[in-house]
């Protein structure tokens, strides 16, 4: 068994031109030997063997040595040569074998219109030499007609099948590569979105702490010190997050890093962070859903985080409510704030067209959900998202 495996491996390692040349050499020798030994009946139409006959009969096979390099040219040479051999009435054995192999090669390497043409030219040649032989008084059995058609047709069909399988395999490989590229792009887009949300949140927290430290630096140095310590802590954590995310962007491998999988399980911790920054946040959850997929879970957490970050950024330390409702196969998320307490600050175009809301829309669209955002009639701002909970994608 090992010997067979080694021989098969050695055969596949041989260059195609070397294998084709060896095939042509092996096939042409018995054909020429048969031609030299064939007895030509006197008074018949067949020509006696001569040097020209040997050359022409050899050319029925020898062009196969370069059949995969020049399939159309080889087919043409063999077809023309076979026509000349037939016209001169040389009578070698295996008359059309070279033409059948050439037809197979064209079918395996040339687009179908060209291979069809080669197939029917070979069929026409096979029929033509039999008609010429009948006209010269040579008896031909009835079975020779369908037999030649089957031989030529089988050669073409085999080559066409091989080419079809090769094209299919190439297409599968291209599709696989395209899917891999698409997966990398999608993963890196997700990482970039996470980078924006995580770092944007951290920057907002740092800005709030910086303002508190500045206000208390003289009146309450201890509070100012704690604010500046918080800035340092948040900054270090943000840098760590950036390092991990940028490391993923530089890698072609996907990573199920916990940073990329924030969850509603951490909602209370997130809300506590905003409460420490001055937001008066209340949460309510109605219903439960054990089928919440990781993709929806992540999107829901980021939507709440981005909505509260925008509230802190544009309305300041105000009052906000976060409501989660599990309704059958849907998760409803509602984040509402009551606007700036002083009335001096207001929301501008950034809330409607900023990167934060764009990121929320992208997350919702990926999960096949809907998003509604806009100012409330009695002041404040409202973010409402509806996410299907039966999504299987992560």
C-alpha positions in Angstrom: 0.0 0.0 0.0 2.9 2.3 0.8 4.4 1.6 -2.6 1.2 2.5 -4.4 1.0 5.7 -2.3 4.5 6.7 -3.2 4.0 5.9 -6.8 0.9 8.1 -6.9 2.7 10.9 -5.1 5.6 10.6 -7.6 3.1 10.7 -10.5 1.5 13.9 -9.3 4.8 15.5 -8.8 5.8 15.0 -12.5 5.4 18.3 -14.6 2.4 18.1 -17.0 4.6 18.5 -20.1 6.9 15.6 -19.1 3.9 13.4 -18.5 2.3 14.4 -21.9 5.6 13.8 -23.7 5.9 10.4 -22.1 2.3 9.6 -23.1 2.9 10.6 -26.7 6.2 8.5 -26.9 4.4 5.4 -25.4 1.5 5.7 -27.8 3.3 6.4 -31.0 5.6 3.4 -30.9 3.0 0.6 -31.1 1.1 2.6 -33.8 4.2 2.8 -36.0 5.0 -0.9 -35.4 1.5 -1.9 -36.3 1.8 0.3 -39.5 5.0 -1.4 -40.5 3.6 -4.9 -40.0 0.2 -4.3 -41.7 -0.3 -6.1 -44.9 -2.0 -4.1 -47.7 -4.2 -6.1 -50.0 -3.4 -5.7 -53.7 -6.0 -3.9 -55.7 -7.4 -2.2 -52.7 -7.6 1.6 -52.0 -5.0 1.5 -49.2 -1.6 2.9 -49.7 1.5 0.9 -48.9 3.7 2.1 -46.0 6.4 4.6 -47.0 8.4 7.3 -45.2 5.7 9.9 -45.7 3.2 7.4 -44.1 5.4 7.0 -41.0 5.7 10.8 -40.6 2.0 11.4 -41.0 1.0 8.5 -38.7 3.5 9.7 -36.1 1.9 13.2 -36.2 -1.4 11.6 -35.2 0.1 11.1 -31.7 3.3 13.2 -31.2 1.5 16.6 -30.9 -0.1 15.3 -27.7 3.3 16.0 -26.0 2.2 19.6 -25.7 -1.5 19.1 -25.5 -2.1 21.0 -22.3 0.1 23.9 -23.4 -1.6 24.4 -26.7 -4.9 22.3 -26.7 -6.5 24.1 -29.7 -3.4 24.0 -31.8 -2.7 20.3 -31.0 -6.3 19.4 -31.9 -6.1 21.3 -35.2 -2.8 19.7 -36.2 -4.0 16.2 -35.4 -7.3 16.8 -37.2 -5.6 18.1 -40.3 -3.1 15.3 -40.2 -5.8 12.7 -39.8 -7.6 14.1 -42.8 -4.4 13.8 -44.9 -3.8 10.3 -43.7 -7.4 9.4 -44.6 -7.2 11.1 -48.0 -4.0 9.2 -48.8 -5.5 5.9 -47.5 -2.9 5.0 -45.0 -4.3 2.4 -42.7 -2.8 2.5 -39.2 -4.5 0.8 -36.2 -6.1 3.0 -33.5 -6.7 5.5 -36.3 -8.5 8.2 -34.3 -7.1 7.7 -30.8 -4.9 10.8 -30.9 -7.9 12.8 -32.1 -10.0 11.5 -29.2 -7.3 12.5 -26.7 -7.0 15.9 -28.3 -10.8 16.4 -28.2 -10.7 15.5 -24.5 -7.9 18.0 -23.9 -9.8 20.8 -25.6 -12.9 20.0 -23.6 -10.9 20.0 -20.4 -9.1 23.3 -21.0 -11.1 25.5 -23.5 -14.4 27.2 -22.8 -17.4 25.3 -23.9 -18.2 27.0 -27.2 -14.7 26.1 -28.4 -14.9 22.6 -27.0 -18.3 22.0 -28.7 -16.8 23.1 -32.0 -13.9 20.6 -31.5 -16.3 17.9 -30.6 -18.5 18.2 -33.7 -15.5 18.6 -36.0 -14.1 15.3 -34.6 -17.6 13.7 -35.1 -17.7 15.0 -38.6 -14.3 13.7 -39.4 -15.2 10.2 -38.0 -18.3 10.1 -40.2 -16.4 11.6 -43.2 -13.7 8.9 -43.3 -16.3 6.2 -43.1 -18.2 7.7 -46.0 -15.0 8.0 -48.0 -14.1 4.4 -47.3 -17.6 3.3 -48.4 -17.2 5.2 -51.6 -13.9 3.4 -52.2 -15.6 0.1 -51.8 -14.3 -0.7 -48.3 -16.8 -2.6 -46.2 -17.7 -1.0 -42.8 -19.8 -2.7 -40.2 -22.9 -0.9 -39.0 -21.6 -0.9 -35.4 -18.6 1.3 -36.4 -20.9 4.3 -36.8 -22.3 4.5 -33.2 -19.0 3.2 -31.8 -17.0 6.1 -33.1 -19.6 8.6 -32.0 -19.5 7.1 -28.5 -15.7 7.2 -28.4 -15.5 10.9 -29.5 -18.5 11.9 -27.4 -17.0 10.1 -24.3 -13.7 11.9 -24.7 -15.4 15.3 -24.9 -17.8 14.5 -22.0 -15.0 13.4 -19.7 -12.9 16.6 -20.5 -15.9 18.8 -20.1 -16.8 17.2 -16.8 -13.3 17.7 -15.5 -13.3 21.4 -16.5 -16.7 21.9 -14.9 -15.5 20.4 -11.6 -12.3 22.5 -11.8 -14.4 25.7 -12.3 -16.6 24.7 -9.5 -13.7 24.1 -7.2 -12.1 27.4 -8.2 -15.4 29.2 -7.5 -15.7 27.5 -4.1 -12.2 28.7 -3.3 -12.9 32.2 -4.4 -16.1 32.2 -2.4 -14.2 30.9 0.6 -11.6 33.6 0.3 -14.3 36.3 -0.2 -16.2 35.1 2.9 -13.0 35.1 4.9 -12.2 38.7 3.8 -15.8 39.7 4.5 -15.6 38.1 8.0 -12.3 40.0 8.7 -13.8 43.3 7.6 -17.0 42.7 9.6 -15.0 41.7 12.7 -12.8 44.8 12.4 -15.8 47.0 11.9 -17.3 45.6 15.1 -14.0 46.2 16.9 -13.9 49.8 15.6 -17.4 50.3 16.9 -16.5 48.9 20.2 -13.5 51.1 20.3 -15.6 54.1 19.7 -18.1 53.2 22.4 -15.6 52.1 25.1 -13.2 55.0 24.6 -16.0 57.6 24.0 -17.6 56.5 27.3 -14.2 56.8 29.1 -13.6 60.2 27.6 -16.9 61.5 28.8 -16.3 60.2 32.3 -12.8 61.8 32.4 -14.3 65.1 31.2 -16.9 65.1 34.0 -14.2 64.2 36.6 -11.9 66.9 35.3 -14.7 69.5 35.7 -15.4 68.3 39.2 -11.7 68.5 40.1 -11.4 72.0 38.7 -14.3 73.2 40.7 -13.1 71.8 43.9 -9.4 72.3 43.7 -9.5 75.3 46.0 -12.7 74.7 48.0 -12.3 71.0 48.6 -8.8 69.7 47.7 -9.8 66.2 48.9 -12.7 66.0 46.4 -10.4 67.4 43.7 -7.8 64.7 44.5 -10.4 61.9 44.2 -11.6 63.3 40.9 -8.1 63.4 39.5 -7.5 59.9 40.8 -10.6 58.8 39.0 -9.4 60.4 35.8 -6.1 58.5 36.1 -7.9 55.2 36.8 -10.4 55.6 33.9 -7.5 56.7 31.6 -5.5 53.6 32.4 -8.4 51.3 31.9 -9.2 53.1 28.6 -5.6 52.6 27.4 -5.8 49.0 28.3 -9.0 48.6 26.3 -7.4 50.4 23.4 -4.4 48.2 23.5 -6.5 45.0 23.4 -8.8 46.3 20.7 -5.9 47.6 18.5 -4.2 44.2 19.0 -7.3 42.5 17.6 -7.3 44.9 14.6 -3.8 44.0 13.8 -4.6 40.3 14.0 -6.3 38.2 11.3 -7.8 35.9 13.9 -11.1 36.5 15.7 -11.1 36.9 19.4 -13.9 36.3 21.8 -12.4 38.8 24.2 -14.7 39.8 27.0 -14.2 43.4 26.0 -16.1 42.6 22.8 -18.9 40.9 24.7 -20.4 43.4 27.1 -23.6 42.1 28.5 -26.8 43.4 30.1 -25.6 41.4 33.1 -23.3 44.3 33.8 -26.1 46.9 33.5 -26.2 47.7 37.2 -22.5 48.4 37.2 -22.8 50.6 34.2 -25.7 52.6 35.8 -23.6 53.0 39.1 -20.8 54.6 37.0 -23.2 57.2 35.7 -24.7 57.8 39.1 -21.2 58.5 40.4 -20.9 61.1 37.6 -24.0 62.9 38.7 -26.8 61.4 36.6 -29.9 60.4 38.5 -30.5 57.1 36.7 -33.3 54.7 37.5 -33.8 51.3 35.8 -36.7 49.0 35.4 -36.8 45.5 33.8 -40.1 43.8 32.8 -40.0 40.1 31.9 -37.1 37.8 31.3 -35.8 36.0 28.2 -33.4 33.1 28.4 -33.0 33.1 24.6 -31.3 36.4 24.4 -28.3 35.8 22.0 -24.9 37.3 22.7 -25.2 39.6 19.7 -28.5 41.1 20.9 -27.2 41.2 24.5 -24.1 43.1 23.4 -26.0 45.5 21.2 -28.5 46.3 24.0 -25.8 47.0 26.5 -24.0 49.4 24.1 -27.2 51.2 23.2 -27.9 51.9 26.9 -24.3 53.0 27.4 -24.3 55.3 24.4 -27.6 56.8 25.2 -26.5 57.6 28.8 -23.1 58.9 27.6 -24.9 61.3 25.2 -27.2 62.4 28.1 -24.2 63.2 30.2 -22.4 64.9 27.4 -25.2 67.1 26.1 -27.6 67.5 29.1 -25.2 67.3 32.0 -26.1 65.8 35.4 -29.8 65.4 34.9 -32.4 62.7 35.5 -32.8 59.6 33.2 -34.7 56.4 33.1 -33.6 53.1 31.5 -36.4 50.6 30.8 -36.0 47.1 29.4 -39.1 45.1 28.4 -39.0 41.5 27.2 -42.1 41.1 25.0 -42.3 37.6 23.5 -39.6 37.4 20.9 -38.6 41.1 21.2 -36.5 43.2 23.6 -37.7 46.9 23.9 -35.1 49.3 25.2 -36.1 52.9 26.2 -33.6 55.5 27.6 -35.1 58.9 28.4 -33.5 61.9 30.0 -35.2 65.1 31.1 -32.9 67.6 29.6 -30.4 70.0 31.3 -31.4 71.2 34.7 -30.1 74.7 34.2 -31.8 75.1 30.8 -28.6 76.7 29.5 -27.5 73.7 27.5 -29.4 72.2 24.7 -29.1 69.5 22.2 -27.9 70.5 18.8 -27.5 68.7 15.4 -24.8 66.4 16.9 -27.5 64.3 18.6 -29.3 63.6 15.4 -26.2 63.2 13.2 -23.4 62.3 15.5 -21.2 59.2 15.5 -22.9 57.9 18.6 -26.3 57.7 17.2 -24.9 56.4 13.9 -23.2 53.6 15.9 -26.5 52.8 17.6 -28.3 52.6 14.3 -25.7 50.3 12.9 -26.0 47.9 15.9 -29.7 47.8 15.6 -29.6 47.2 11.8 -27.2 44.3 12.3 -29.7 42.7 14.7 -32.6 43.4 12.3 -34.2 45.7 14.8 -35.6 49.3 14.7 -34.4 52.5 16.4 -36.3 55.7 17.2 -34.6 58.8 18.6 -35.6 62.4 19.1 -36.5 65.1 21.5 -39.5 64.8 23.8 -42.3 67.3 23.8 -41.9 68.2 27.4 -38.1 68.4 27.2 -35.3 65.9 27.2 -34.4 63.2 24.7 -35.7 59.7 24.0 -34.0 56.7 22.6 -36.2 53.6 21.8 -34.8 50.4 20.3 -36.6 47.2 19.4 -34.4 44.1 19.0 -35.6 40.6 18.1 -34.4 38.1 20.8 -34.5 35.0 18.6 -31.5 36.2 16.5 -28.9 33.4 16.3 -26.1 35.5 15.0 -23.5 36.7 17.4 
